[in-house]
Amino acid sequence: MRLDRDASILEHIVSYCEQIELTVDRFGDSYDTFQTDAIYRNAAALCILQIGELVGKLTRKEYTVTASLFLNGSEEAYGTVDSEITWEIIKDGIPELKAYCLQVLSDE
């Protein structure tokens, strides 16, 4: 049962990663655009927030620890979104997190 729950959570995380990819495709792969467009920033930040919530629900500690590493820096001061950190997570963390989740799902 736990593995099924974690698999479902990992699938949802992959879905949010894909939503971030679509957001980047829609708005453009430019930090300048990201930094100046609040809708772009908020759309990506909401997905990252959702991913963070899902990571906290994983039952296997190794999944939680590893997935959290990809989101390093996403828990900034309440009510603020640091554009640089969020952009780094989008460009580096999200692709790696998605690949990790897909690998875990394929191994199960």
N, CA, C and O atoms as a MOPAC input file, in Angstrom:
PM7 MOZYME 1SCF
protein

 N      0.82700 1    -1.19200 1     0.00000 1
 C      0.00000 1     0.00000 1     0.00000 1
 C      0.86700 1     1.25000 1     0.00000 1
 O      0.59300 1     2.18900 1    -0.74700 1
 N      1.91400 1     1.27600 1     0.83100 1
 C      2.78300 1     2.44700 1     0.89800 1
 C      3.42900 1     2.73000 1    -0.44900 1
 O      3.51800 1     3.88300 1    -0.86900 1
 N      3.88300 1     1.66900 1    -1.13200 1
 C      4.53000 1     1.86300 1    -2.41900 1
 C      3.55400 1     2.43800 1    -3.43100 1
 O      3.91800 1     3.29400 1    -4.23800 1
 N      2.29300 1     1.96000 1    -3.38600 1
 C      1.27600 1     2.49400 1    -4.28400 1
 C      1.03400 1     3.97200 1    -4.00000 1
 O      0.86500 1     4.76700 1    -4.92400 1
 N      1.01700 1     4.33700 1    -2.72300 1
 C      0.81100 1     5.73600 1    -2.34200 1
 C      1.97900 1     6.57900 1    -2.83900 1
 O      1.77400 1     7.64000 1    -3.43000 1
 N      3.20500 1     6.11200 1    -2.60300 1
 C      4.37100 1     6.85500 1    -3.06800 1
 C      4.39200 1     6.94500 1    -4.58800 1
 O      4.75300 1     7.98500 1    -5.14000 1
 N      4.01300 1     5.87400 1    -5.26800 1
 C      3.98000 1     5.90200 1    -6.73100 1
 C      2.99300 1     6.95900 1    -7.21900 1
 O      3.28100 1     7.69300 1    -8.16400 1
 N      1.85000 1     7.03200 1    -6.58600 1
 C      0.85200 1     8.03300 1    -6.95900 1
 C      1.38700 1     9.44300 1    -6.72500 1
 O      1.20000 1    10.32900 1    -7.55900 1
 N      2.04800 1     9.64700 1    -5.59700 1
 C      2.61900 1    10.95600 1    -5.29200 1
 C      3.70300 1    11.30600 1    -6.30700 1
 O      3.74900 1    12.43300 1    -6.80100 1
 N      4.56900 1    10.35700 1    -6.61900 1
 C      5.63000 1    10.60500 1    -7.60300 1
 C      5.04100 1    10.94300 1    -8.97300 1
 O      5.56400 1    11.80600 1    -9.67800 1
 N      3.95800 1    10.26800 1    -9.34900 1
 C      3.29700 1    10.57800 1   -10.61700 1
 C      2.75300 1    12.01400 1   -10.61700 1
 O      2.83000 1    12.71000 1   -11.62900 1
 N      2.20700 1    12.44600 1    -9.48700 1
 C      1.71900 1    13.82200 1    -9.38800 1
 C      2.87100 1    14.81800 1    -9.46100 1
 O      2.73800 1    15.88000 1   -10.07000 1
 N      3.99600 1    14.48100 1    -8.84500 1
 C      5.16800 1    15.35400 1    -8.92300 1
 C      5.62000 1    15.48800 1   -10.36900 1
 O      5.93400 1    16.58900 1   -10.82000 1
 N      5.65600 1    14.38200 1   -11.09800 1
 C      6.02900 1    14.41800 1   -12.52100 1
 C      5.06200 1    15.31800 1   -13.28300 1
 O      5.47700 1    16.08700 1   -14.15000 1
 N      3.77800 1    15.22300 1   -12.96300 1
 C      2.77500 1    16.06100 1   -13.62900 1
 C      3.05300 1    17.54800 1   -13.40000 1
 O      2.96000 1    18.34300 1   -14.33500 1
 N      3.39200 1    17.92800 1   -12.17100 1
 C      3.72400 1    19.33200 1   -11.89400 1
 C      5.01600 1    19.75300 1   -12.59400 1
 O      5.13400 1    20.88800 1   -13.05400 1
 N      5.97600 1    18.84400 1   -12.67200 1
 C      7.20800 1    19.14500 1   -13.42700 1
 C      6.87200 1    19.43300 1   -14.88700 1
 O      7.41000 1    20.36300 1   -15.48700 1
 N      5.97700 1    18.62500 1   -15.44700 1
 C      5.56400 1    18.82900 1   -16.83500 1
 C      4.79600 1    20.13500 1   -16.99600 1
 O      4.91900 1    20.79500 1   -18.02800 1
 N      4.01100 1    20.51700 1   -16.00400 1
 C      3.31000 1    21.79900 1   -16.06700 1
 C      4.29800 1    22.96300 1   -16.05900 1
 O      4.09000 1    23.96900 1   -16.73800 1
 N      5.37400 1    22.82000 1   -15.28600 1
 C      6.41400 1    23.84400 1   -15.30000 1
 C      7.07300 1    23.90400 1   -16.66900 1
 O      7.33900 1    24.99400 1   -17.17600 1
 N      7.34000 1    22.76200 1   -17.27200 1
 C      7.92400 1    22.73200 1   -18.61700 1
 C      7.01100 1    23.43600 1   -19.61400 1
 O      7.48200 1    24.19600 1   -20.46000 1
 N      5.71300 1    23.18700 1   -19.51800 1
 C      4.75800 1    23.84000 1   -20.41700 1
 C      4.70400 1    25.34400 1   -20.17800 1
 O      4.54900 1    26.12300 1   -21.11800 1
 N      4.83200 1    25.74500 1   -18.92800 1
 C      4.84400 1    27.16600 1   -18.60000 1
 C      6.05200 1    27.85100 1   -19.23500 1
 O      5.93500 1    28.93900 1   -19.79800 1
 N      7.20700 1    27.20500 1   -19.13900 1
 C      8.42000 1    27.75100 1   -19.76800 1
 C      8.23900 1    27.80900 1   -21.27800 1
 O      8.63300 1    28.78800 1   -21.91200 1
 N      7.64900 1    26.77200 1   -21.86100 1
 C      7.39600 1    26.77600 1   -23.30700 1
 C      6.48300 1    27.93400 1   -23.69800 1
 O      6.70300 1    28.58000 1   -24.72200 1
 N      5.47300 1    28.19500 1   -22.89500 1
 C      4.49800 1    29.24400 1   -23.20700 1
 C      5.09600 1    30.64500 1   -23.07700 1
 O      4.89300 1    31.49100 1   -23.94700 1
 N      5.83400 1    30.88900 1   -21.99100 1
 C      6.33500 1    32.23200 1   -21.71100 1
 C      7.72900 1    32.49100 1   -22.26800 1
 O      8.12100 1    33.64500 1   -22.44400 1
 N      8.47200 1    31.44300 1   -22.54500 1
 C      9.81900 1    31.59500 1   -23.07700 1
 C     10.88500 1    31.22600 1   -22.06600 1
 O     10.69300 1    31.33900 1   -20.85500 1
 N     11.99000 1    30.79200 1   -22.58600 1
 C     13.10100 1    30.31000 1   -21.76800 1
 C     14.08100 1    31.44900 1   -21.50300 1
 O     15.26200 1    31.35600 1   -21.83500 1
 N     13.57400 1    32.52500 1   -20.89900 1
 C     14.37900 1    33.71600 1   -20.65600 1
 C     14.19200 1    34.16900 1   -19.21700 1
 O     13.07100 1    34.40400 1   -18.76800 1
 N     15.30400 1    34.29000 1   -18.50000 1
 C     15.22100 1    34.77500 1   -17.11900 1
 C     14.66800 1    36.19400 1   -17.07700 1
 O     13.91500 1    36.53600 1   -16.16500 1
 N     15.03100 1    37.01700 1   -18.04400 1
 C     14.53200 1    38.39700 1   -18.05900 1
 C     13.00100 1    38.42700 1   -18.12600 1
 O     12.35800 1    39.19200 1   -17.40700 1
 N     12.43000 1    37.59600 1   -18.98600 1
 C     10.97100 1    37.52000 1   -19.07400 1
 C     10.39600 1    36.99000 1   -17.77000 1
 O      9.41400 1    37.52100 1   -17.25100 1
 N     11.00600 1    35.95200 1   -17.25100 1
 C     10.55400 1    35.36700 1   -15.98800 1
 C     10.57000 1    36.40700 1   -14.87000 1
 O      9.61600 1    36.51200 1   -14.09900 1
 N     11.63300 1    37.15800 1   -14.78800 1
 C     11.80700 1    38.13700 1   -13.71800 1
 C     10.79000 1    39.27400 1   -13.80500 1
 O     10.36500 1    39.80000 1   -12.77600 1
 N     10.39900 1    39.65500 1   -15.00700 1
 C      9.50700 1    40.80600 1   -15.16900 1
 C      8.03100 1    40.43700 1   -15.30200 1
 O      7.17200 1    41.31800 1   -15.24800 1
 N      7.72200 1    39.16000 1   -15.47200 1
 C      6.33100 1    38.73400 1   -15.67500 1
 C      5.82300 1    38.00900 1   -14.42800 1
 O      6.16100 1    36.84900 1   -14.18900 1
 N      5.01700 1    38.70100 1   -13.64700 1
 C      4.51300 1    38.14300 1   -12.39400 1
 C      3.66800 1    36.89000 1   -12.62000 1
 O      3.69300 1    35.96900 1   -11.80300 1
 N      2.93000 1    36.85100 1   -13.70800 1
 C      2.09600 1    35.68100 1   -13.98700 1
 C      2.97800 1    34.46200 1   -14.24200 1
 O      2.68200 1    33.36800 1   -13.76300 1
 N      4.05500 1    34.64900 1   -14.99000 1
 C      5.01600 1    33.57400 1   -15.25700 1
 C      5.60200 1    33.08000 1   -13.93200 1
 O      5.60100 1    31.87900 1   -13.66100 1
 N      6.09900 1    34.00000 1   -13.11600 1
 C      6.71100 1    33.63400 1   -11.83500 1
 C      5.72100 1    32.90300 1   -10.93500 1
 O      6.05000 1    31.87800 1   -10.33800 1
 N      4.52300 1    33.43100 1   -10.84600 1
 C      3.52800 1    32.83600 1    -9.95300 1
 C      3.08100 1    31.46200 1   -10.42500 1
 O      2.85700 1    30.57000 1    -9.60700 1
 N      2.95000 1    31.28100 1   -11.72500 1
 C      2.55000 1    29.97300 1   -12.25100 1
 C      3.59600 1    28.91900 1   -11.90600 1
 O      3.25800 1    27.82500 1   -11.45300 1
 N      4.85400 1    29.25000 1   -12.11900 1
 C      5.93200 1    28.30500 1   -11.81100 1
 C      6.05100 1    28.08400 1   -10.30500 1
 O      6.21900 1    26.95300 1    -9.84800 1
 N      5.96300 1    29.17100 1    -9.53900 1
 C      6.11000 1    29.07100 1    -8.08500 1
 C      4.99300 1    28.21800 1    -7.47600 1
 O      5.23300 1    27.47000 1    -6.52900 1
 N      3.78200 1    28.32800 1    -8.01000 1
 C      2.67500 1    27.52600 1    -7.49200 1
 C      2.95100 1    26.03800 1    -7.71400 1
 O      2.70900 1    25.22300 1    -6.82400 1
 N      3.44800 1    25.68800 1    -8.88000 1
 C      3.77700 1    24.28700 1    -9.15200 1
 C      4.88600 1    23.79700 1    -8.21700 1
 O      4.83100 1    22.67700 1    -7.71100 1
 N      5.88600 1    24.64300 1    -7.99500 1
 C      6.98000 1    24.26700 1    -7.08600 1
 C      6.43700 1    24.08900 1    -5.66700 1
 O      6.83500 1    23.16400 1    -4.96000 1
 N      5.53900 1    24.96400 1    -5.25900 1
 C      4.91100 1    24.84600 1    -3.94700 1
 C      4.14300 1    23.53300 1    -3.83200 1
 O      4.24500 1    22.83800 1    -2.82100 1
 N      3.38600 1    23.19800 1    -4.85300 1
 C      2.63000 1    21.94300 1    -4.85700 1
 C      3.56500 1    20.74000 1    -4.77600 1
 O      3.29300 1    19.77700 1    -4.05900 1
 N      4.67000 1    20.80700 1    -5.52000 1
 C      5.65300 1    19.72400 1    -5.47100 1
 C      6.19100 1    19.58300 1    -4.05000 1
 O      6.30900 1    18.47200 1    -3.53300 1
 N      6.51500 1    20.70300 1    -3.42700 1
 C      7.01600 1    20.67200 1    -2.05100 1
 C      6.02500 1    20.02200 1    -1.09900 1
 O      6.41600 1    19.25100 1    -0.22300 1
 N      4.75700 1    20.32600 1    -1.26700 1
 C      3.72100 1    19.71200 1    -0.43300 1
 C      3.67500 1    18.20100 1    -0.66700 1
 O      3.56000 1    17.42500 1     0.28200 1
 N      3.76500 1    17.79400 1    -1.91400 1
 C      3.72300 1    16.36500 1    -2.23800 1
 C      4.94900 1    15.62900 1    -1.69200 1
 O      4.83300 1    14.51100 1    -1.19000 1
 N      6.10700 1    16.25200 1    -1.79000 1
 C      7.33300 1    15.62900 1    -1.27400 1
 C      7.15800 1    15.31500 1     0.21000 1
 O      7.59700 1    14.26800 1     0.68700 1
 N      6.52200 1    16.21800 1     0.92500 1
 C      6.29400 1    16.01000 1     2.34300 1
 C      5.35400 1    14.85100 1     2.66300 1
 O      5.30100 1    14.39700 1     3.80600 1
 N      4.62100 1    14.37200 1     1.67700 1
 C      3.67800 1    13.26900 1     1.88400 1
 C      4.26200 1    11.90700 1     1.52100 1
 O      3.63200 1    10.87700 1     1.75900 1
 N      5.46900 1    11.89800 1     0.94400 1
 C      6.09700 1    10.62000 1     0.60500 1
 C      6.37800 1     9.83900 1     1.88100 1
 O      6.79700 1    10.41400 1     2.88600 1
 N      6.14800 1     8.52300 1     1.84300 1
 C      6.34500 1     7.70600 1     3.03800 1
 C      7.76200 1     7.15700 1     3.15000 1
 O      8.22300 1     6.87200 1     4.25500 1
 N      8.45700 1     7.00300 1     2.03600 1
 C      9.82600 1     6.46200 1     2.07700 1
 C     10.81000 1     7.60600 1     2.23100 1
 O     10.87300 1     8.51200 1     1.40000 1
 N     11.57000 1     7.54700 1     3.30400 1
 C     12.47400 1     8.64300 1     3.65500 1
 C     13.47100 1     8.95000 1     2.53900 1
 O     13.75800 1    10.11800 1     2.27800 1
 N     14.00000 1     7.92300 1     1.87900 1
 C     14.98900 1     8.18400 1     0.82500 1
 C     14.38500 1     8.97100 1    -0.33400 1
 O     15.08100 1     9.76200 1    -0.97000 1
 N     13.10900 1     8.76600 1    -0.61400 1
 C     12.44600 1     9.55300 1    -1.65100 1
 C     12.32500 1    11.00800 1    -1.20500 1
 O     12.60800 1    11.93000 1    -1.96900 1
 N     11.90200 1    11.19500 1     0.03400 1
 C     11.71300 1    12.54700 1     0.56500 1
 C     13.01000 1    13.33000 1     0.56800 1
 O     13.05000 1    14.47800 1     0.12800 1
 N     14.07400 1    12.71000 1     1.06500 1
 C     15.36800 1    13.38900 1     1.15900 1
 C     15.88500 1    13.73100 1    -0.23100 1
 O     16.30500 1    14.86400 1    -0.47200 1
 N     15.86200 1    12.77500 1    -1.14400 1
 C     16.38100 1    13.00800 1    -2.49000 1
 C     15.55500 1    14.05500 1    -3.23000 1
 O     16.11600 1    14.96700 1    -3.83700 1
 N     14.24300 1    13.93700 1    -3.18600 1
 C     13.38100 1    14.89500 1    -3.88700 1
 C     13.56400 1    16.30000 1    -3.32000 1
 O     13.53900 1    17.27700 1    -4.06800 1
 N     13.74500 1    16.40800 1    -2.01900 1
 C     13.94000 1    17.72000 1    -1.39100 1
 C     15.20000 1    18.40800 1    -1.88500 1
 O     15.24400 1    19.63400 1    -1.97600 1
 N     16.22300 1    17.63100 1    -2.20300 1
 C     17.47800 1    18.21400 1    -2.67900 1
 C     17.28000 1    19.00300 1    -3.97400 1
 O     17.94800 1    20.01300 1    -4.19300 1
 N     16.37100 1    18.54900 1    -4.82700 1
 C     16.12000 1    19.23100 1    -6.09800 1
 C     15.39300 1    20.55500 1    -5.90400 1
 O     15.40800 1    21.41700 1    -6.78200 1
 N     14.76300 1    20.70700 1    -4.75500 1
 C     14.00300 1    21.92600 1    -4.46500 1
 C     14.75600 1    22.84000 1    -3.51600 1
 O     14.18300 1    23.79800 1    -2.99700 1
 N     16.00500 1    22.56600 1    -3.28600 1
 C     16.81600 1    23.32800 1    -2.34400 1
 C     16.67800 1    24.82700 1    -2.58900 1
 O     16.89700 1    25.31300 1    -3.69800 1
 N     16.31200 1    25.54400 1    -1.53800 1
 C     16.17600 1    26.99100 1    -1.63800 1
 C     14.77200 1    27.46100 1    -1.94500 1
 O     14.52300 1    28.66600 1    -1.98300 1
 N     13.84300 1    26.53600 1    -2.16700 1
 C     12.49300 1    26.96500 1    -2.53500 1
 C     11.68800 1    27.46700 1    -1.34900 1
 O     10.66900 1    28.13300 1    -1.53400 1
 N     12.12400 1    27.16000 1    -0.14000 1
 C     11.38300 1    27.59700 1     1.04400 1
 C     11.96900 1    28.89700 1     1.56000 1
 O     12.70000 1    28.92200 1     2.55000 1
 N     11.64000 1    29.96100 1     0.87800 1
 C     12.11400 1    31.29100 1     1.26000 1
 C     11.15600 1    31.90100 1     2.27100 1
 O     10.21900 1    31.24400 1     2.72400 1
 N     11.39000 1    33.13200 1     2.61700 1
 C     10.53800 1    33.82600 1     3.57800 1
 C      9.08500 1    33.78100 1     3.11100 1
 O      8.79200 1    33.91400 1     1.92300 1
 N      8.20100 1    33.59400 1     4.05700 1
 C      6.78300 1    33.48000 1     3.75800 1
 C      6.29200 1    34.68900 1     2.96300 1
 O      6.56900 1    35.83600 1     3.31700 1
 N      5.56200 1    34.41200 1     1.88500 1
 C      4.95900 1    35.47800 1     1.11300 1
 C      5.84400 1    36.08500 1     0.04500 1
 O      5.43000 1    37.02600 1    -0.63200 1
 N      7.05400 1    35.57200 1    -0.12400 1
 C      7.93300 1    36.11700 1    -1.15200 1
 C      8.37600 1    35.01600 1    -2.09700 1
 O      8.42900 1    33.84200 1    -1.73000 1
 N      8.69100 1    35.41200 1    -3.30400 1
 C      9.22700 1    34.48400 1    -4.29100 1
 C     10.52100 1    35.09100 1    -4.79700 1
 O     10.51200 1    36.14000 1    -5.44100 1
 N     11.62600 1    34.43700 1    -4.50900 1
 C     12.92400 1    34.89500 1    -4.98100 1
 C     13.08600 1    34.43400 1    -6.43200 1
 O     13.18000 1    33.23600 1    -6.70300 1
 N     13.11900 1    35.38900 1    -7.35800 1
 C     13.15800 1    35.07600 1    -8.78600 1
 C     14.37000 1    34.24100 1    -9.16400 1
 O     14.25100 1    33.28900 1    -9.93500 1
 N     15.52500 1    34.58600 1    -8.63400 1
 C     16.74500 1    33.86300 1    -9.00400 1
 C     16.71000 1    32.41500 1    -8.53000 1
 O     17.02900 1    31.49400 1    -9.28300 1
 N     16.32000 1    32.22700 1    -7.27900 1
 C     16.25500 1    30.85400 1    -6.75000 1
 C     15.20200 1    30.04400 1    -7.49300 1
 O     15.43700 1    28.88900 1    -7.84800 1
 N     14.05200 1    30.64500 1    -7.72700 1
 C     12.98500 1    29.94100 1    -8.44500 1
 C     13.43700 1    29.56900 1    -9.85000 1
 O     13.16500 1    28.46100 1   -10.31200 1
 N     14.12000 1    30.47500 1   -10.53400 1
 C     14.60800 1    30.20100 1   -11.88300 1
 C     15.62400 1    29.04700 1   -11.87100 1
 O     15.59200 1    28.17900 1   -12.74300 1
 N     16.51200 1    29.04500 1   -10.88900 1
 C     17.48900 1    27.95800 1   -10.77700 1
 C     16.79500 1    26.61700 1   -10.56400 1
 O     17.19500 1    25.60100 1   -11.13300 1
 N     15.76000 1    26.62500 1    -9.74500 1
 C     15.00700 1    25.39000 1    -9.52200 1
 C     14.33900 1    24.94000 1   -10.81500 1
 O     14.35700 1    23.75400 1   -11.14500 1
 N     13.74900 1    25.88300 1   -11.54800 1
 C     13.08900 1    25.56000 1   -12.81400 1
 C     14.08700 1    24.96700 1   -13.80400 1
 O     13.80800 1    23.95400 1   -14.44400 1
 N     15.24900 1    25.60100 1   -13.92600 1
 C     16.21900 1    25.19700 1   -14.94300 1
 C     17.02300 1    23.95900 1   -14.55200 1
 O     17.35600 1    23.14600 1   -15.41400 1
 N     17.33900 1    23.80500 1   -13.26600 1
 C     18.20600 1    22.70900 1   -12.83800 1
 C     17.45800 1    21.64100 1   -12.03400 1
 O     17.54500 1    20.45100 1   -12.33800 1
 N     16.73700 1    22.06800 1   -11.02600 1
 C     16.10700 1    21.12300 1   -10.11500 1
 C     14.94700 1    20.34300 1   -10.70400 1
 O     14.84300 1    19.13200 1   -10.50700 1
 N     14.07900 1    21.03000 1   -11.42200 1
 C     12.87300 1    20.37400 1   -11.93800 1
 C     13.20000 1    19.27200 1   -12.95100 1
 O     12.64200 1    18.18000 1   -12.84000 1
 N     14.07600 1    19.50600 1   -13.93300 1
 C     14.40900 1    18.40200 1   -14.85000 1
 C     15.02800 1    17.20600 1   -14.12400 1
 O     14.73100 1    16.05700 1   -14.45200 1
 N     15.88100 1    17.47500 1   -13.14600 1
 C     16.50900 1    16.38800 1   -12.39200 1
 C     15.48600 1    15.67400 1   -11.51400 1
 O     15.51100 1    14.44800 1   -11.40300 1
 N     14.59200 1    16.42900 1   -10.89500 1
 C     13.54400 1    15.82800 1   -10.07000 1
 C     12.63500 1    14.94400 1   -10.91900 1
 O     12.29900 1    13.82900 1   -10.52100 1
 N     12.24600 1    15.43500 1   -12.06900 1
 C     11.39100 1    14.65100 1   -12.96400 1
 C     12.08200 1    13.35500 1   -13.36500 1
 O     11.47300 1    12.28600 1   -13.32800 1
 N     13.35400 1    13.44800 1   -13.75100 1
 C     14.10700 1    12.25300 1   -14.14300 1
 C     14.20400 1    11.26800 1   -12.97800 1
 O     14.05800 1    10.06000 1   -13.16700 1
 N     14.44800 1    11.78600 1   -11.78200 1
 C     14.53900 1    10.93200 1   -10.58800 1
 C     13.21400 1    10.20500 1   -10.35900 1
 O     13.19300 1     8.98900 1   -10.16600 1
 N     12.11300 1    10.95200 1   -10.38100 1
 C     10.80100 1    10.34900 1   -10.14200 1
 C     10.47600 1     9.28800 1   -11.18900 1
 O      9.97800 1     8.21400 1   -10.85200 1
 N     10.75100 1     9.57900 1   -12.43600 1
 C     10.50800 1     8.61900 1   -13.50800 1
 C     11.35500 1     7.37100 1   -13.33200 1
 O     10.89000 1     6.26300 1   -13.60100 1
 N     12.59200 1     7.53900 1   -12.88400 1
 C     13.46400 1     6.39800 1   -12.64500 1
 C     12.92000 1     5.52700 1   -11.50400 1
 O     12.88200 1     4.30200 1   -11.61800 1
 N     12.50600 1     6.15900 1   -10.42100 1
 C     11.94300 1     5.41100 1    -9.29100 1
 C     10.69800 1     4.66500 1    -9.75000 1
 O     10.51800 1     3.49500 1    -9.41200 1
 N      9.84000 1     5.32600 1   -10.51200 1
 C      8.61100 1     4.69100 1   -10.97800 1
 C      8.90400 1     3.51700 1   -11.91100 1
 O      8.18800 1     2.51600 1   -11.87900 1
 N      9.91700 1     3.62100 1   -12.71800 1
 C     10.24800 1     2.52900 1   -13.63800 1
 C     10.89200 1     1.34800 1   -12.91300 1
 O     10.81400 1     0.21100 1   -13.37900 1
 N     11.53200 1     1.62100 1   -11.76500 1
 C     12.16600 1     0.56900 1   -10.98600 1
 C     11.17500 1    -0.20800 1   -10.12500 1
 O     11.45400 1    -1.33700 1    -9.72200 1
 N     10.03500 1     0.38200 1    -9.84500 1
 C      9.04500 1    -0.25300 1    -8.94100 1
 C      8.28800 1    -1.33300 1    -9.63900 1
 O      7.42300 1    -1.96900 1    -9.03700 1

